[in-house]
Amino acid sequence: MTRIRLRPDLALVVVCVALYVGSAAQVRSPSGRSALALAVAAISAPPLALGNAVGSAWQEFRTGQADLGKTLAELGRLRQENGELRRANQLLGAEAAALRHGSQLLATYPSLAEHAVLARVVARDVVRTHTLRLDRGSADGIRLDGPVLGRAGLVGRVDQVLAHSSRVQLLTHPAAAAAAAIAGVPSEGLLTGGDPPRVTGLPPYTKVAPDARVVSTGSEGIYPAGLLFGTAMEARNDGLFTVVPVRLAARATDVTVVLVLAPVGRSAS
């Protein structure tokens, strides 16, 4: 077995320290505590205080973290409620605007309102299919070929009817056609679809006043007579006929509420 041997000078130091510690342990303070205990307490007090401070800070941090989580959750809930309220407000605004436009439309055509159905435009494709989608259908009294009126004038006719929705063929549709009369022109013409639509079938060299009103005549059995299509643009000769482009009064891109009538050639029942 190997023995640990200390140098004589180190051994003396160790012995002196041991004697000092032993004597300190025997010395009593007026409070009855030994000097060693007081020294240990004095040395350990700062670490203990630091540990307590760290523990308190950690506890406060955990509490604050929990409170922050609750606050963020409440903030998220309030944001969600705010978004729902904003959407509800937008819907109410749209409903109010639709009611206002509907009232104005009914006031514009009081003689037609009795047997007409007020409908909102819920979808539109004015470029590719030249159609509108309405929120009323056969269950609401919408019928095939029903003329569709905007506040400014005719928009088109109903070409498809479902129970609770319907589709409108716009006057710009390539297949659209209606009998039309131009103010100051004795002959009746045919309004055909296009962008813009045009009145054809007029005698050659027919004189047409700029911005003359173009209205329906009802000869095709769909549109009531006297309703506005739009105004005449510059006329031109095309073979044996005079062709008159028409600037439509009702813009399909702006229409939000329409009045759907019963076709002229059918009874209102």
C-alpha positions as CSV (number, residue, x, y, z in Angstrom):
1,M,0.0,0.0,0.0
2,T,1.3,3.4,-1.0
3,R,1.5,6.0,1.7
4,I,0.9,9.6,1.2
5,R,3.6,11.6,2.7
6,L,3.4,15.4,3.2
7,R,6.2,17.7,3.2
8,P,7.0,18.9,6.7
9,D,6.0,22.6,5.9
10,L,2.7,21.6,4.3
11,A,1.9,19.2,7.2
12,L,2.5,22.1,9.6
13,V,0.1,24.3,7.7
14,V,-2.6,21.6,7.6
15,V,-2.2,21.1,11.4
16,C,-2.5,24.8,12.0
17,V,-5.6,25.1,10.0
18,A,-7.1,22.1,11.8
19,L,-6.3,23.6,15.1
20,Y,-7.8,26.9,14.0
21,V,-11.0,25.3,12.8
22,G,-11.2,23.2,16.0
23,S,-10.7,26.3,18.2
24,A,-13.3,28.3,16.2
25,A,-15.7,25.5,16.7
26,Q,-15.2,25.9,20.5
27,V,-15.6,29.6,20.6
28,R,-19.1,30.8,21.3
29,S,-20.7,34.0,20.4
30,P,-23.1,35.9,22.8
31,S,-26.0,34.3,21.0
32,G,-24.6,30.8,21.7
33,R,-23.6,30.0,18.2
34,S,-20.0,28.9,17.5
35,A,-17.7,31.0,15.5
36,L,-17.5,28.3,12.9
37,A,-21.2,28.2,12.5
38,L,-21.2,32.0,12.1
39,A,-18.5,31.8,9.5
40,V,-20.3,29.1,7.6
41,A,-23.6,31.1,7.8
42,A,-21.8,34.2,6.6
43,I,-20.2,32.4,3.7
44,S,-23.4,30.5,2.6
45,A,-25.8,33.5,3.0
46,P,-25.0,35.1,-0.5
47,P,-25.4,31.9,-2.4
48,L,-28.6,31.1,-0.6
49,A,-30.0,34.6,-1.2
50,L,-29.0,34.3,-4.9
51,G,-30.7,30.9,-5.1
52,N,-33.9,32.3,-3.5
53,A,-33.8,35.3,-5.9
54,V,-33.4,33.0,-8.9
55,G,-36.2,30.8,-7.7
56,S,-38.5,33.7,-7.2
57,A,-37.6,35.1,-10.6
58,W,-38.2,31.7,-12.3
59,Q,-41.6,31.4,-10.6
60,E,-42.5,34.9,-11.7
61,F,-41.3,34.0,-15.2
62,R,-43.5,30.9,-15.3
63,T,-46.5,32.8,-14.0
64,G,-45.9,35.6,-16.6
65,Q,-45.5,33.0,-19.3
66,A,-48.9,31.4,-18.4
67,D,-50.5,34.9,-18.3
68,L,-49.0,35.7,-21.7
69,G,-50.4,32.5,-23.1
70,K,-53.9,33.4,-21.8
71,T,-53.5,37.0,-23.1
72,L,-52.5,35.7,-26.6
73,A,-55.4,33.2,-26.6
74,E,-57.8,36.0,-25.7
75,L,-56.3,38.3,-28.4
76,G,-56.8,35.5,-31.0
77,R,-60.4,35.1,-29.9
78,L,-61.0,38.8,-30.1
79,R,-59.4,39.0,-33.6
80,Q,-61.6,36.1,-34.8
81,E,-64.7,37.8,-33.4
82,N,-63.7,41.1,-35.0
83,G,-63.3,39.3,-38.4
84,E,-66.7,37.7,-38.0
85,L,-68.3,41.0,-37.1
86,R,-66.6,42.7,-40.1
87,R,-67.9,40.0,-42.5
88,A,-71.4,40.3,-40.9
89,N,-71.2,44.0,-41.4
90,Q,-70.2,43.6,-45.0
91,L,-73.1,41.3,-45.6
92,L,-75.5,43.6,-43.9
93,G,-74.1,46.5,-46.1
94,A,-74.6,44.4,-49.2
95,E,-78.1,43.5,-48.1
96,A,-78.9,47.2,-47.5
97,A,-77.5,48.2,-50.8
98,A,-79.5,45.5,-52.6
99,L,-82.7,46.6,-50.9
100,R,-82.0,50.2,-51.8
101,H,-81.3,49.3,-55.4
102,G,-84.4,47.1,-55.5
103,S,-86.6,50.0,-54.2
104,Q,-85.2,52.3,-56.8
105,L,-85.7,49.7,-59.6
106,L,-89.4,49.2,-58.5
107,A,-89.9,52.9,-58.5
108,T,-88.4,53.2,-62.0
109,Y,-90.9,50.7,-63.4
110,P,-94.1,51.0,-61.3
111,S,-96.4,49.6,-64.0
112,L,-94.3,46.5,-64.4
113,A,-93.6,45.8,-60.7
114,E,-96.8,43.9,-60.0
115,H,-96.0,40.7,-61.9
116,A,-92.2,41.0,-61.7
117,V,-89.7,39.3,-59.5
118,L,-86.9,41.2,-57.9
119,A,-83.6,39.2,-58.0
120,R,-80.0,39.8,-57.0
121,V,-77.0,39.1,-59.3
122,V,-74.8,36.5,-57.5
123,A,-72.4,35.7,-60.3
124,R,-71.4,37.1,-63.7
125,D,-69.3,36.2,-66.7
126,V,-69.6,39.1,-69.2
127,V,-66.6,38.1,-71.2
128,R,-66.7,34.4,-71.9
129,T,-70.3,33.2,-71.6
130,H,-72.1,36.7,-71.5
131,T,-74.3,35.6,-68.7
132,L,-75.5,36.5,-65.2
133,R,-76.6,34.2,-62.4
134,L,-79.6,35.3,-60.2
135,D,-80.6,34.2,-56.7
136,R,-84.2,33.5,-57.8
137,G,-85.7,30.6,-59.7
138,S,-88.9,28.8,-60.7
139,A,-89.9,28.5,-57.0
140,D,-89.9,32.4,-56.9
141,G,-91.9,32.8,-60.2
142,I,-89.0,33.1,-62.6
143,R,-89.8,31.7,-66.1
144,L,-87.9,30.9,-69.2
145,D,-87.4,33.8,-71.6
146,G,-88.4,36.3,-68.9
147,P,-87.1,39.8,-69.8
148,V,-84.5,41.1,-67.3
149,L,-84.4,44.8,-66.5
150,G,-81.8,46.9,-64.8
151,R,-82.5,50.4,-63.6
152,A,-81.0,51.9,-66.7
153,G,-82.6,49.5,-69.2
154,L,-82.9,46.0,-70.5
155,V,-80.1,43.5,-69.7
156,G,-81.2,40.4,-71.4
157,R,-83.5,37.4,-71.0
158,V,-83.6,34.3,-68.8
159,D,-82.3,31.3,-70.7
160,Q,-82.0,28.8,-67.9
161,V,-84.2,28.3,-64.8
162,L,-83.6,26.1,-61.7
163,A,-85.7,25.9,-58.6
164,H,-83.8,28.6,-56.7
165,S,-81.6,30.2,-59.3
166,S,-81.6,31.2,-62.9
167,R,-79.3,32.4,-65.7
168,V,-79.6,35.5,-67.8
169,Q,-78.4,35.6,-71.4
170,L,-77.0,39.1,-71.9
171,L,-77.8,41.3,-74.9
172,T,-74.1,41.0,-75.8
173,H,-74.4,37.2,-76.2
174,P,-73.7,36.1,-79.8
175,A,-77.1,34.3,-79.9
176,A,-79.1,37.2,-78.5
177,A,-81.8,38.8,-80.7
178,A,-84.7,41.1,-80.1
179,A,-87.0,43.3,-82.3
180,A,-86.0,46.9,-81.9
181,A,-87.0,50.4,-83.1
182,I,-84.8,53.4,-83.4
183,A,-86.2,56.9,-82.6
184,G,-86.8,58.7,-85.9
185,V,-86.5,55.6,-88.0
186,P,-89.9,54.2,-89.4
187,S,-88.6,50.7,-90.0
188,E,-88.3,48.1,-87.3
189,G,-84.9,46.3,-87.1
190,L,-83.4,43.3,-85.3
191,L,-81.0,43.8,-82.4
192,T,-78.4,41.1,-82.5
193,G,-75.9,40.2,-79.9
194,G,-72.3,41.3,-80.0
195,D,-69.9,43.7,-78.3
196,P,-71.5,46.1,-79.0
197,P,-74.9,44.7,-80.2
198,R,-76.2,46.1,-83.4
199,V,-79.5,46.7,-85.2
200,T,-79.7,45.1,-88.6
201,G,-82.4,44.7,-91.2
202,L,-82.9,48.4,-91.9
203,P,-83.1,49.7,-95.5
204,P,-79.9,50.8,-97.1
205,Y,-78.8,54.4,-96.4
206,T,-81.2,54.8,-93.5
207,K,-80.4,58.0,-91.7
208,V,-80.0,57.6,-87.9
209,A,-79.6,60.5,-85.5
210,P,-76.6,60.3,-83.2
211,D,-77.6,58.9,-79.7
212,A,-81.1,58.1,-80.9
213,R,-83.0,55.9,-78.4
214,V,-83.2,52.2,-79.3
215,V,-86.2,50.5,-77.7
216,S,-88.0,47.2,-77.8
217,T,-91.0,46.6,-79.9
218,G,-92.2,43.2,-78.5
219,S,-92.5,41.6,-82.0
220,E,-90.3,38.7,-81.0
221,G,-92.7,37.8,-78.2
222,I,-90.3,38.2,-75.3
223,Y,-89.6,41.9,-74.4
224,P,-92.4,44.3,-73.6
225,A,-92.6,47.2,-76.1
226,G,-91.0,50.6,-75.2
227,L,-88.2,49.4,-72.9
228,L,-84.8,50.9,-73.5
229,F,-82.0,48.9,-75.0
230,G,-79.6,51.9,-75.4
231,T,-78.6,54.6,-77.8
232,A,-77.5,54.5,-81.5
233,M,-73.9,54.9,-82.5
234,E,-72.7,55.8,-86.0
235,A,-74.7,53.9,-88.7
236,R,-73.1,52.3,-91.7
237,N,-74.1,50.4,-94.8
238,D,-73.4,46.7,-94.9
239,G,-74.5,45.2,-98.2
240,L,-78.2,45.6,-98.7
241,F,-78.9,46.9,-95.1
242,T,-78.0,49.7,-92.7
243,V,-76.3,48.5,-89.6
244,V,-76.4,50.5,-86.4
245,P,-74.2,49.6,-83.4
246,V,-76.0,50.2,-80.0
247,R,-74.5,51.5,-76.8
248,L,-76.3,49.6,-74.1
249,A,-77.9,51.7,-71.4
250,A,-77.5,49.0,-68.7
251,R,-74.0,47.8,-68.1
252,A,-73.8,44.2,-67.1
253,T,-70.7,44.8,-65.1
254,D,-72.6,47.3,-62.9
255,V,-75.9,45.6,-62.4
256,T,-76.5,44.2,-58.9
257,V,-80.3,43.9,-58.7
258,V,-82.7,43.2,-61.6
259,L,-86.4,43.0,-62.3
260,V,-87.5,39.8,-64.1
261,L,-90.7,40.1,-66.0
262,A,-93.0,37.5,-67.6
263,P,-92.4,37.0,-71.3
264,V,-94.8,39.1,-73.5
265,G,-96.1,36.1,-75.4
266,R,-97.1,34.2,-72.2
267,S,-99.7,34.9,-69.6
268,A,-98.7,36.1,-66.2
269,S,-100.3,33.2,-64.5
